[in-house]
Amino acid sequence: MAESLATLLEEVRACRMCAGALPCGPRPVIRAGPGARLLIIGQAPGSRVHASGIPWDDASGERLREWMAVDRTVFYDIRRIAIMPMGFCYPGRDRNGGDRPPRPECAPLWHERVLALLPAVELTLLIGRYAQARYLPPTGRTSMTETVAAWRDHLPSFLPLPHPSWRNTAWLRRHPWFARDVLPELRRRAAALAGP
């Protein structure tokens, strides 16, 4: 019998594979509907998202929605937008006060199965270097900046983006081409794929 997306999402949300490695315990966060045409693959939930269970329910999410020019209603409409991180649970803090990298078990365990049940996806936003490293072919580019600067090379299937965290505010200032060139294209495609 064919697997249904609803059943698979229940299985994902019940996952406890990394429980011993997660300082706050497991709480897998994912949202998807079979008709979604836009997919967002980010890094891993932060502490606020861990508390709420709602992906991008933080300042980074506010900035991402601003970048996309969509409101919360559109952003969280699973008929339009699917949201799947590289690591489904909050990984905890590192020694420098930032979040640890996404757990490496999640993407190999779940992504292929979830993607198989999202046949309508036309564009995937790859937010941050972990998602970009997994989904973009090797190009010899050594940094996230180089990958995002070459965004046209990955369309129409993928659009690489920096993480919208406040920690990247200085990056955004140093790279004005992102707001000038990438954001208008992101907004155009988000409107076409997730609009009314």
C-alpha positions as CSV (number, residue, x, y, z in Angstrom):
1,M,0.0,0.0,0.0
2,A,1.3,3.5,-0.9
3,E,2.4,5.6,2.0
4,S,0.3,8.7,2.7
5,L,1.9,12.1,3.6
6,A,-0.3,12.4,6.7
7,T,0.8,9.0,8.0
8,L,4.5,9.8,7.3
9,L,4.3,13.2,9.1
10,E,2.9,11.4,12.1
11,E,5.8,9.0,12.0
12,V,8.3,11.9,11.7
13,R,6.7,13.7,14.6
14,A,6.9,10.6,16.7
15,C,10.7,10.1,15.9
16,R,12.9,9.7,19.0
17,M,16.1,8.5,17.2
18,C,18.3,11.3,18.6
19,A,16.6,11.7,22.0
20,G,19.8,11.0,23.9
21,A,21.7,13.7,22.0
22,L,19.1,16.5,22.3
23,P,19.5,18.6,25.5
24,C,15.8,19.7,25.4
25,G,14.5,16.4,24.1
26,P,12.9,15.6,20.7
27,R,10.2,17.6,19.2
28,P,10.3,17.1,15.4
29,V,8.9,20.1,13.5
30,I,7.7,19.8,9.9
31,R,4.7,21.1,7.9
32,A,3.6,19.9,4.5
33,G,0.6,19.3,2.3
34,P,0.7,17.2,-0.9
35,G,-0.3,20.2,-3.1
36,A,2.4,22.6,-1.9
37,R,4.3,24.1,-4.8
38,L,7.0,25.8,-2.7
39,L,9.3,23.9,-0.2
40,I,11.5,25.6,2.4
41,I,14.4,23.5,3.6
42,G,16.2,25.2,6.5
43,Q,18.7,24.1,9.2
44,A,17.0,23.1,12.4
45,P,14.4,24.6,14.8
46,G,15.6,27.1,17.3
47,S,14.6,27.2,21.0
48,R,11.6,29.3,20.3
49,V,10.4,27.0,17.6
50,H,11.1,24.0,19.9
51,A,8.8,25.6,22.5
52,S,5.9,26.5,20.1
53,G,6.2,23.5,17.6
54,I,5.7,26.0,14.8
55,P,8.5,26.3,12.2
56,W,10.0,29.7,11.7
57,D,8.1,31.1,14.6
58,D,10.8,33.5,15.6
59,A,12.7,36.6,14.4
60,S,14.3,34.6,11.6
61,G,10.9,33.6,10.4
62,E,9.7,37.2,10.4
63,R,12.7,38.2,8.3
64,L,12.2,35.2,5.9
65,R,8.5,36.1,5.4
66,E,9.6,39.7,4.7
67,W,12.1,38.5,2.2
68,M,9.4,36.4,0.5
69,A,6.8,39.2,0.8
70,V,4.2,36.7,2.3
71,D,2.2,37.0,5.4
72,R,1.8,34.4,8.1
73,T,-1.4,33.0,6.7
74,V,0.2,32.2,3.3
75,F,3.4,31.1,4.9
76,Y,1.7,28.5,7.1
77,D,-0.8,27.3,4.5
78,I,0.3,23.7,3.9
79,R,-1.6,23.7,0.6
80,R,0.9,26.3,-0.7
81,I,4.2,26.0,1.3
82,A,5.9,22.9,2.8
83,I,8.5,23.4,5.5
84,M,11.1,20.8,6.3
85,P,14.4,21.4,8.1
86,M,17.7,19.5,7.7
87,G,17.4,18.5,11.4
88,F,13.8,18.2,12.7
89,C,14.6,18.9,16.3
90,Y,16.2,21.7,18.2
91,P,19.9,20.7,18.6
92,G,20.7,22.9,21.5
93,R,23.3,25.6,22.0
94,D,27.0,25.5,21.1
95,R,29.8,27.0,23.2
96,N,29.6,30.4,21.4
97,G,25.9,30.9,22.1
98,G,24.6,29.9,18.7
99,D,22.6,26.8,17.8
100,R,24.4,23.5,17.2
101,P,24.4,22.1,13.6
102,P,21.3,20.1,12.6
103,R,21.5,16.5,13.7
104,P,23.0,14.5,10.8
105,E,20.5,11.6,11.1
106,C,17.3,13.4,10.0
107,A,17.9,14.2,6.4
108,P,19.0,10.7,5.3
109,L,16.2,9.1,7.4
110,W,13.3,11.3,6.3
111,H,13.9,13.6,3.4
112,E,13.6,11.2,0.5
113,R,10.4,9.8,1.9
114,V,8.8,13.2,2.4
115,L,9.9,14.5,-1.0
116,A,8.4,11.5,-2.7
117,L,5.0,12.6,-1.3
118,L,5.4,16.3,-2.4
119,P,4.9,15.9,-6.1
120,A,3.7,19.5,-6.8
121,V,6.9,21.2,-5.5
122,E,8.3,23.4,-8.2
123,L,10.9,25.4,-6.2
124,T,12.8,24.6,-3.1
125,L,14.4,27.4,-1.0
126,L,17.7,26.1,0.4
127,I,18.4,28.2,3.5
128,G,21.9,28.0,4.8
129,R,24.9,25.9,4.0
130,Y,23.6,22.5,5.3
131,A,20.7,22.4,3.0
132,Q,22.8,23.8,0.1
133,A,25.5,21.1,0.6
134,R,22.9,18.3,0.6
135,Y,20.9,19.4,-2.4
136,L,23.1,21.3,-4.8
137,P,25.6,19.5,-7.0
138,P,29.3,20.0,-6.2
139,T,30.6,23.1,-8.0
140,G,33.9,23.9,-6.4
141,R,32.3,26.9,-4.6
142,T,33.7,26.9,-1.1
143,S,31.4,29.3,0.8
144,M,27.7,30.0,1.3
145,T,28.3,33.4,-0.1
146,E,29.6,32.0,-3.4
147,T,26.7,29.6,-3.6
148,V,24.1,32.3,-3.0
149,A,25.9,34.6,-5.5
150,A,25.5,31.9,-8.1
151,W,21.7,31.6,-7.4
152,R,20.8,31.8,-11.1
153,D,22.7,28.5,-11.7
154,H,20.3,26.6,-9.6
155,L,16.9,27.8,-10.9
156,P,14.3,26.8,-11.6
157,S,14.4,23.9,-9.0
158,F,16.4,25.5,-6.2
159,L,17.1,29.0,-4.8
160,P,19.9,29.1,-2.2
161,L,19.5,31.7,0.5
162,P,21.5,32.8,3.6
163,H,19.9,32.1,6.9
164,P,17.7,35.1,7.8
165,S,19.1,35.1,11.4
166,W,20.1,38.4,13.0
167,R,23.6,36.9,13.1
168,N,23.7,37.5,9.3
169,T,22.8,41.2,9.4
170,A,26.4,42.1,8.8
171,W,26.5,39.7,5.9
172,L,23.5,41.3,4.4
173,R,25.1,44.8,4.7
174,R,28.3,43.5,3.0
175,H,26.5,42.0,0.1
176,P,23.9,44.5,-1.1
177,W,23.5,42.5,-4.3
178,F,21.4,40.0,-2.3
179,A,18.6,42.6,-1.6
180,R,19.0,44.1,-5.1
181,D,19.1,41.0,-7.2
182,V,17.9,37.9,-5.2
183,L,15.0,39.2,-3.2
184,P,13.0,40.5,-6.1
185,E,13.3,37.1,-7.8
186,L,12.4,35.3,-4.6
187,R,9.3,37.5,-4.2
188,R,8.3,37.0,-7.8
189,R,8.5,33.2,-7.5
190,A,6.9,33.1,-4.1
191,A,3.9,35.1,-5.4
192,A,3.6,32.8,-8.4
193,L,3.8,29.6,-6.4
194,A,2.2,30.4,-3.1
195,G,-0.1,33.2,-4.1
196,P,-3.9,33.0,-4.4
